[in-house]
Amino acid sequence: MKLSGDLLAFAGRIGHTFRTPELLVQAVTHASISSATRPDNQRLEFLGDRVLGLVMAEALLAADTRAAEGLLAPRFNALVRKEACADVARELGLGDVLKLGRSEMMSGGRRKEALLGDAMEAVIAAVYLDGGFDAARDVVLRHWSGRIGAVQADARDAKTALQEWAQARGQVPPTYTEMGRDGPDHQPVFTVEVRLASGEGEIARSGTKRAAEQAAAKALLARLEKRND
């Protein structure tokens, strides 16, 4: 089997030459277009998530040999979460080569964060199965290296920081409630409220539920820190 021109170019962007091209084809095939003879990327996604996690764990330990687990864990979470995978997918133009069913394509599937993140994990698995762990590590580190450096400076995301703020004061973790969802299916806007047991809360809107949660947590943290100054 030979890769099509667009997939061959994509393989060049990720930096791996496939000996078994079928693995890359499967990695970019969404369940909406799969069949008995065309497997989708869900099983590869499962494997790729674990490969990515191991590479990131190794990289973080090597980057900071003195960091305690309490510092390493939020850094790890920031690097392997779906948003990070989707960001890398966008940089590589993965959305342009996805194989989607008509309904998924019409609803903006090539831009959906969850779909891109899942496919990026599947691509990592495809590289791992094709070339082994060293090949997968090389690909991941090539495209995550800037992010690894960034989390060294400030790894705590807003949700983690807010939870730590609450726990330090004897409160239960904050709750997040989806207040609404507007816009078309391919470009939704989520409204999320975060609230502490003590009553303080904030509302934020964003294109993904998780991003709205982060924005709400960040806004509430800023208000709490200003109040405590």
N, C-alpha and C positions, 0 to 999 in steps of 0.2 A: 504494500500500500504506500502511495506517495501522498504527502501533504499538499493541500491546495496552496496557492500562492499566498493567501492572506495568513494561513496558519504557519507556513514556512517563515514568513516575515515575523510573526508573533514569536515563534520559537527563537528567532534571532534576537528579538528584544529581551526575552527572558535569559538568554545566554546558554541554551542547551540544545544540542543536536540529538534528536530522537532516533534511536536504533529501532524502536517499535512505535511507529507513528500512530498506531491505533490508540495508544494510551493518551496521547494529546487530544485526539478526536473525542474520545470518551470524556475527557476532563472538561471539554467545552460544550458538552451535550446536556441540555437541561431536560428534566423529566417530562416537560410539556411536549417534547418531540421524540421521546424514546420509543423503542419497540422491541420485539423479541430479538431482532437482529441488530438493534442499535441501542446498546446499554447507556443509561444516563450516568451522571457524575456523582451520584449520592454516596456510593460506597467509597469512591476516591476522596470525596470531601471528608468522610469520617477518618480515613487514614491520614490525609494531609494535615488535618487539625493536630494530630498527635506528632507528626514529623515536625511541623512548625514549632510546637510547644517544646520539643526536645532541643531543637536548634537555638531557640530563644533562651532556654534555661542555661545551656552551655555558654552562650554568648554573654549573658548577664553575669554569670560567675566569673568569667574571664575578664570582663570589663571592670569589675569592682571586686577585688579579692577580699575586701574587708566588710562588705555590706552584709547586714543581718537579714534573716528571712523576712522580717517585717518591712524592710525596704525593697527587697527583691520582688516580693509578691505583687505589689501594685505596678512596678515596672513591667513585670511579665504580663500582667493583665492588659496593660496599655498597648503592648506590642502584638498580642495574639487576638485581641478582640476583633469582632467582625468589621468594625469601622476601619481599622488599620489595614486589614486584608483588602477591603473594598478600595481604599485609597491607593494601594499598590496596584490593584487591578486597573484602576482608571489611568494611572501613570503608564501602564504597559499597553493600554488600548485593548484590554481583554473583552470589554463589552462589544467591540466591533466584530469579534470572531465567534461569539457565542452562537450556538445552534439552538434556536427557540421555536416553539410552536407558534402558530399565527396569533392566538389569543394573547399569549405572553408577550409577543413582540409588539402587538398593537397597544398593550397596556404599559409600554415603556420598560420592558424587562431588561433591556440593555443598560439602563441607568439605575436599576434598583440596587440599593446598597446590600441587602441580604443576599440577593442572587449573585452579585459580583464577588462578595466575600466568600460565599460557598464555592464558587468556581475557582477563585484563587487558591483556596485550600486543595481543591481537586487537582489543579495544575502542579502544585508542590508534590502531591502524591504521585502523579504521573512521572515526574522527574525522578522521584525516589525509586519507583518500580523499574524505570528504564535504566537508570545509571547508578543506583545505590545511594547510600546515605551521604557520602562525600559530595556527590553531584547535587543532591538536594540542599545540603548545607551551603554550598557555594552560591546557588541561586538565591536562597533566602537571604544570606548575608549581603549579597550584592544589592538587593532591593530593599532591605530593611536597615542597612548600616546607618543611614542618617537618623532614623528613628531611635535606634539603640543609643546613639549619642545624645539625642534630645532628652530621653527619659532619665539619663544620668543626672541631669540638672534638676528636674522637677517631675517626678514620676507619678505623684498622686493626682488622679483625676478629681474633678469637683465632687462627684458622688462619694468617692472614698474619703476625701478630706472632710466632707460634711458628716459622714458616719462616724469618723474618728472624733470630730468635735462633739457630737452628741454623746458618744460613749464615754468620753473623758469627763462628762458632766453627769454621768449616771443615767442617761436617757436611753430608751430603746432606739434602734435605727430609724431614720426618717422613712416616711411612706411616700410613694409616688402614685398619683392617680391621673389617668388619662381623662381629661375634661372634654375633649372634642377632637374631631378630625375633619378637616375641610379640604377642598380642592379635588381635582380629578384623581382617579386611581393611580395614574402613572406619576403624579406629582403632588402627593398629599402633604398637608401641613398639620402637625400634631400639636395640641395644647395640653400641657402637663403641669400639674400642681405638685410641689413637694411640701410636706408639712412635718414639723417636729412634734413630739409629744407635748412639748411646752406651749404649743400653739402657733409659733412663728411659721410662716409659709411664704412661698413665692410661686408665680406662674410664668411659664415661658413657652414659646412656640418655635418649632423647627421642622425641617423636612423629614426627620426620622424621630421615632419615639425616644430612642436612646439619646439622641442629640438634644431633644427638648428636656429630658431629665437632667442631662449635664448642665444645660443652660440655666435651668431653674435652681439646681444645687449651687451653681456658681453665684447666681444673683443673691441667694439667701446667705451664703457664706460671706459675701462682700458686705451685706447689711449687718450681719452679726459681728463681723470684725470691726466695722466702723463704729458700731454701738459700744464695743468693748474698749475702743481706743481711749 
